Amino acid sequence: MKNYIGPGSTMQIAVGSARSSGDVVVENECIGVVAEDATTTQVPVMHIEGVFRLAKATGVINAGDLVDWDVSAANVVKGITPATGDVENFGLAMETVVSGATYINVKLLPGFGTFN
């Protein structure tokens, strides 16, 4: 097909500050995970699809739950009371984790989150 560009699982977007590989970035109407370290002048490649191990807030999350991204706390939470910049329903929990767990595997759901 002559107009096929690629799978669309990554993109580059200016984020305006230094970022480390694995950082979650919310920019414009996009949420993604930075692929490589980037300085303030670089435009990092972000994964906008896939499963990632992300920091998690306190609370039980069950496999299959839609999860939210708390921007100020920089972690995954279930049932957020959204503040400006938070993203509701950005991903799907791929496992059940207990309240004290600090990480969770999340599948990003591109185009599914609600940006506040």
Protein Blocks (a to p, Z undefined) as FASTA:
>chain_A
ZZbnbgolaccddehiacdehiacdehjaccddfbdcdfkbccdddfbdcddddddeddd
dehiacdddfklopadehiacdehiaghkbccfbdcdfklcbdcddddehkaccZZ
